Amino acid sequence: MATIAELLEERGTLLVDGAMGTELFARGLTAGDPPEMWNINLPHDIVDVHKGYIKAGSDIILTNSFGGTAYRLKLHNLQDRVFELNEAAAARAREAVDASDRTVLVAGSMGPSGELLEPLGTMTPDACAEAFAAQAAGLEAGGADLLWIETMSSLEEVEAAVRGARSASSLPIVVTMSYDTNGRTMMGVTGTEAAERLSALDLAAFGANCGNNVAETEQAVAELRAAAPGAAIIVKANAGIPEFKGDKLVYNGTPEVMGAHLLRMKELGIDIIGGCCGTATHHVAYMREVLDGAITPPDIAAPGPSRSDDDDGPSAPRTQRRRRRR
């Protein structure tokens, strides 16, 4: 089984996939339905999404298990099926990778619990660790190559999640935080602070994903790179900024926007680059061509906030995005 370090040594910069939610909504997923059930009920669709990202050029694909902790699955009365759903998620990704003619890593996606740790909330660090341990066990059993803890806001939750995952699995772990406002996470963590704490966790890589807009994600990643020059750094930004068109939430980032973003990140020395909400297979395919030097994207600035963070503009859907990446 290859590792991130080995692939980086071989390929220089790694390309991650885009958003699972974006592809599933295009296939008929409706808001409020648990995507994790598609691993059981519509397995061919999940495998097809993964194959699409592999064909587009991804070196790493993330499993359809973002909401796979008991805390998140409880919202759908599925809390007793944690192992089953996560094992199935990893198995679907493994099936797609095994059909490929090149090495692609399966990363077990582990999103935030949606709860607050004491004293701000009722979740204890041990309960948090247990939830991530149960998810990690299923992902490893299904064939994941590594665990990908993502879209996190609290370093304390990250530390509990890593502790829990390591208690149940021997797989390498990566972590990405979500930077929402002024280069900070929802819990106020800066890129520099994250780098200092995450560097102590013996991670395979760490970085940033999702967030409020590309510009703030890039700012946070620059801080991470500067504060941890020897670490493997990840960026998986959203495809532009979310906008409502009718009753649908869409992202305004074109493939060219994401290609320009990739080029900036590569020049900054970021090791692992992909896309989060709104990023589809055609974005990733364009990013692959940019990474390979086949095309040069237009010089497009990183999309940033178009109005104050205090109003109800582009940042308004943030709560909805935190529930489910699109």
C-alpha positions in Angstrom: 0.0 0.0 0.0 1.5 3.4 -1.1 1.6 6.3 1.3 1.2 10.0 0.8 4.9 10.5 1.4 5.7 7.9 -1.3 3.3 9.4 -3.9 4.7 12.9 -3.2 8.2 11.6 -3.8 7.1 10.1 -7.0 4.7 12.8 -8.4 5.8 16.0 -6.7 2.3 17.5 -6.1 -0.8 15.4 -5.5 -4.3 16.2 -6.8 -7.3 15.4 -4.6 -10.9 14.9 -5.8 -13.7 17.4 -5.6 -17.0 17.4 -3.7 -19.0 14.2 -3.3 -22.1 16.2 -2.4 -21.9 18.2 -5.6 -21.9 15.0 -7.7 -24.6 13.4 -5.7 -27.0 16.4 -5.8 -26.6 16.2 -9.6 -27.7 12.6 -9.4 -30.8 13.2 -7.4 -29.7 13.5 -3.7 -32.1 15.9 -1.9 -31.2 18.2 1.0 -31.7 16.5 4.3 -31.2 13.0 3.0 -28.2 11.0 4.3 -25.7 10.6 1.5 -24.1 7.7 3.5 -27.1 5.5 2.7 -26.2 5.7 -1.0 -23.2 3.5 -0.1 -25.7 0.7 0.6 -28.8 1.6 -1.5 -27.1 3.1 -4.6 -23.6 1.6 -4.6 -23.1 1.9 -8.4 -23.7 5.6 -8.2 -21.0 6.1 -5.6 -18.5 3.9 -7.5 -19.3 6.0 -10.6 -18.6 9.2 -8.8 -15.2 7.9 -7.6 -14.4 6.6 -11.1 -15.2 10.0 -12.5 -12.7 11.7 -10.2 -10.1 9.1 -10.9 -10.6 9.6 -14.6 -10.3 13.3 -14.1 -6.8 12.8 -12.7 -7.2 12.6 -8.9 -4.4 11.0 -6.9 -6.5 10.8 -3.8 -10.3 10.2 -3.5 -12.4 10.8 -0.4 -15.0 8.3 0.7 -18.7 9.1 1.0 -18.6 9.2 4.8 -18.3 12.8 5.8 -21.3 12.6 8.2 -20.3 9.1 9.3 -20.0 9.6 13.1 -22.8 8.4 15.4 -23.5 12.1 16.2 -24.3 13.0 12.6 -26.0 9.7 11.7 -28.3 10.1 14.7 -30.0 12.9 12.8 -31.3 10.2 10.5 -31.8 7.5 13.1 -28.8 5.6 11.7 -26.5 5.8 14.8 -26.5 2.0 15.2 -25.1 1.6 11.6 -21.8 3.5 12.0 -19.5 0.5 11.2 -21.7 -0.8 8.3 -22.0 2.6 6.5 -18.4 3.5 6.9 -17.2 0.1 5.8 -19.4 0.3 2.8 -18.2 3.9 2.0 -14.6 2.7 1.9 -15.5 -0.4 0.0 -17.1 1.6 -2.8 -14.0 3.8 -3.1 -11.8 0.7 -3.0 -13.8 -0.8 -5.8 -13.2 2.2 -8.0 -9.5 2.4 -7.2 -8.9 -1.3 -7.8 -10.4 -0.8 -11.3 -7.9 1.9 -12.1 -4.5 1.3 -13.8 -2.6 3.6 -11.6 -2.1 4.1 -7.9 -4.8 6.2 -6.2 -5.2 6.5 -2.5 -8.5 6.0 -0.7 -9.0 8.5 2.1 -11.6 7.8 4.7 -13.6 11.1 5.0 -14.4 12.0 8.7 -16.3 15.3 9.1 -17.0 17.2 12.4 -19.3 15.7 14.9 -21.6 18.8 14.8 -21.4 19.0 18.6 -19.5 21.4 20.9 -17.1 20.1 23.5 -17.5 20.9 27.1 -17.8 23.6 28.5 -19.3 25.2 25.5 -21.4 22.1 24.8 -22.2 18.7 26.3 -19.8 16.4 24.4 -16.8 15.2 26.4 -13.4 14.6 24.8 -13.8 10.8 25.5 -17.2 10.6 23.9 -15.8 12.5 20.9 -12.9 10.1 20.7 -15.2 7.1 20.9 -17.3 8.4 18.0 -14.3 8.9 15.7 -12.9 5.5 16.8 -16.1 3.7 15.6 -16.0 5.5 12.3 -12.3 4.8 11.8 -12.8 1.1 12.4 -15.4 0.9 9.7 -13.3 2.8 7.2 -10.2 0.7 7.8 -12.3 -2.5 7.4 -13.6 -1.3 4.1 -10.2 -0.7 2.6 -9.2 2.9 3.3 -5.5 3.7 2.9 -5.6 6.7 5.3 -8.1 8.7 7.4 -9.0 12.2 6.4 -10.4 14.3 9.2 -11.8 17.4 7.6 -13.8 20.6 7.8 -12.8 21.0 11.5 -13.1 24.2 13.5 -12.0 23.2 17.0 -8.4 22.0 17.7 -9.7 20.3 20.8 -12.1 18.2 18.7 -9.3 17.5 16.3 -7.1 16.2 19.1 -9.9 14.0 20.4 -10.7 12.7 16.9 -7.1 11.8 16.2 -6.8 10.1 19.6 -10.0 8.1 18.9 -9.0 7.2 15.4 -5.6 5.9 16.5 -7.2 3.8 19.2 -9.1 1.8 16.5 -6.9 2.0 13.4 -3.3 2.0 12.4 -3.9 4.0 9.2 -2.1 7.3 8.6 -4.1 10.4 9.4 -4.5 13.8 7.8 -6.4 16.8 9.2 -7.9 19.9 7.5 -9.5 22.9 9.2 -12.2 25.1 7.7 -11.4 28.9 7.7 -14.5 30.9 7.6 -14.0 34.6 8.5 -10.9 36.7 8.4 -8.6 33.7 8.1 -10.0 32.0 11.2 -12.1 29.0 11.9 -15.5 29.2 13.4 -13.8 28.7 16.8 -11.2 31.5 16.1 -8.2 29.3 15.2 -5.7 30.9 12.8 -3.5 29.1 10.4 -0.4 29.7 12.5 -2.1 28.4 15.6 -3.3 25.3 13.8 0.2 24.6 12.4 1.6 24.7 15.9 -0.9 22.3 17.4 -1.2 20.0 14.4 2.5 19.6 14.1 2.6 17.9 17.4 0.1 15.2 16.3 2.4 13.2 14.0 0.1 13.6 11.0 0.8 12.5 7.5 -0.3 16.0 6.3 -2.6 18.8 7.4 -4.1 21.9 5.9 -7.4 23.7 5.0 -10.6 22.8 3.2 -14.1 24.3 2.6 -14.3 27.7 4.2 -16.1 30.9 3.3 -14.2 31.7 0.1 -11.1 30.9 -1.8 -9.2 34.1 -0.8 -9.5 33.4 3.0 -8.6 29.7 2.5 -5.5 30.7 0.6 -4.6 33.2 3.4 -4.9 30.4 6.0 -2.9 28.0 3.9 -0.1 30.6 3.4 0.1 30.9 7.2 0.2 27.1 7.6 3.0 26.8 5.0 5.0 29.6 6.7 4.5 28.1 10.2 5.3 24.5 9.2 7.8 24.6 6.4 8.7 20.9 6.6 5.1 19.5 6.7 3.0 18.2 3.8 0.3 20.9 3.4 -3.2 20.3 1.9 -5.6 22.8 0.4 -9.1 21.8 -0.7 -10.9 25.1 -1.3 -14.5 25.6 -2.4 -15.2 26.3 -6.1 -15.7 30.1 -5.6 -18.5 31.6 -3.5 -22.0 30.1 -2.9 -25.0 31.9 -4.5 -28.7 31.1 -4.5 -30.1 30.7 -8.0 -33.8 30.1 -7.5 -34.0 27.4 -4.8 -30.6 26.0 -5.5 -27.2 26.8 -3.9 -24.5 26.9 -6.5 -20.9 27.9 -6.5 -19.6 30.5 -9.0 -16.1 29.2 -9.4 -15.4 28.0 -13.0 -12.7 25.4 -13.8 -10.5 28.4 -14.8 -10.9 29.9 -11.3 -9.9 26.6 -9.7 -7.0 26.2 -12.2 -5.6 29.6 -11.3 -6.1 28.7 -7.6 -4.1 25.5 -8.1 -1.3 27.3 -9.8 -1.0 29.8 -7.0 -1.0 27.0 -4.4 1.7 25.0 -6.3 3.9 28.1 -6.5 3.4 28.6 -2.8 4.7 25.1 -2.2 1.5 23.4 -1.2 1.8 19.6 -1.6 -1.7 18.3 -1.9 -4.4 20.3 -3.8 -8.1 19.6 -4.6 -11.5 21.1 -4.4 -14.3 21.1 -1.8 -17.9 22.4 -2.1 -19.0 23.1 -5.7 -16.0 21.3 -7.2 -17.1 18.7 -9.8 -15.3 16.3 -12.1 -14.8 19.0 -14.8 -13.1 21.3 -12.4 -10.7 18.5 -11.3 -10.0 17.5 -14.9 -9.0 21.2 -15.7 -6.9 21.3 -12.5 -5.1 18.1 -13.7 -4.2 19.7 -17.0 -2.9 22.8 -15.2 -0.8 20.6 -12.8 0.6 18.7 -15.7 1.5 21.9 -17.5 -0.8 21.1 -20.4 -2.6 24.4 -20.1 -2.0 27.7 -18.4 -5.1 29.2 -16.7 -6.0 32.9 -17.0 -4.8 35.1 -14.3 -7.9 35.2 -12.1 -7.8 36.6 -8.6 -9.0 34.4 -5.7 -12.8 35.0 -5.2 -13.3 36.7 -1.8 -16.2 38.2 0.1 -18.2 40.6 -2.0 -19.7 42.4 1.0 -19.4 42.6 4.8 -19.3 39.4 6.8 -21.9 41.1 9.1 -24.7 41.0 6.5 -26.7 38.2 5.0 -24.7 37.9 1.8 -22.5 35.1 0.5 -21.7 33.9 4.1 -25.3 33.3 4.9 -25.4 29.6 3.8 -22.5 28.8 6.1 -24.6 26.8 8.6 -26.1 24.8 5.8 -22.7 24.1 4.3 -21.4 22.9 7.7 -24.2 20.4 7.9 -23.3 18.9 4.5 -20.6 19.8 2.1 -21.8 20.4 -1.5 
